[in-house]
Amino acid sequence: MSETLSSSNSWDRKHKAAAQTKQVESRPFEYDHITQFPNTWSRYRAKFREPVAEFLGTCILVIFGTGVNCQVVLSTNTGVASSPKGSYLSASFGWAVGIAIGVWVSGVPQQVHQVTLSLAVYRGFPWRKVPIYMAAQLFGGIMGAAFVYWQYFHAINIYEGGNGVRTLNTAGLFATYALDYMTAVSCFFSEFFATAILLIAIFAMNDKRNIPPPNGLGPLLLFIVLLGIAAALGMQTSFAINPARDFGPRLLTSMVGYGKAVYVYRNQYWIWCPIMAPFLGALAGAGFYDLFLFTGDESIFNKPNAAARRDHMHAPHEQPDNIPSGIDVV
């Protein structure tokens, strides 16, 4: 009997040891050192990962945004679809979905020209990265519009009334154009104001002393913000609120047959409304938030003066170390 028990216990010990060994072998990396560069490719990827993420985030934004524009407008022609496939509300949702998915996919804080600039001016974002990020965002806008143009190429031909006919009637599916009754000042203010609201919301969601969204839900908040801007402020100028979102698709339209008409419209409208107004509106909105509401040491308005430096004092750190995705995709 004792021999049987001894044999049974011995088998149990061996079986348990074998199981533990197998468990460790099934998780070989648990006890290894962690490195960001496990191979040669990872070192190259680290050099251009952020610009590629900027490109991809903006590209996805423009794909969903200009795609829903095309579907809603082109489907009003019975030669394209038997019945209309959407409305202004669905267009607003399409752009909001684009920003959310673009941010979730890219997973980096930038993706919009004016937010990149605002972070550099007020929060110490490296200036050396600004032109690289902006170029990546612009190229993302061009490619996103190109994909949608190829998708709806035949529908555009039908809507325009002939193969290769291209007018501002469909150029507005890609870039922004104001309603006829809008004056130059009204157009500028519309984009300036909407972009300032956007930046206030973005800076607020990244303020620890405010009510920041739970980790990973930044894109959802941006979805709500963009949907609100589109629904409340977007009708008159088509809410560019982002130079890359407008200039990238506008460049694409000029290359595929729309010509110089996309630039000479309203005395170079493309420069002073969808580019200049968002830049200035972003600086105004971000500056207002940092000047009157933000208390963190990241802002230029909260840098210690000579007396504070002498006493080794500074403002608290209020911006999250890892800014939630979605700061810049709009």
Helices and strands as residue ranges (DSSP letters): H 2-26, H 40-74, H 88-106, H 113-122, G 127-129, H 130-151, H 153-160, H 168-171, H 184-205, H 218-233, H 243-255, H 261-264, H 269-271, I 272-276, H 277-292, G 300-302, H 306-310
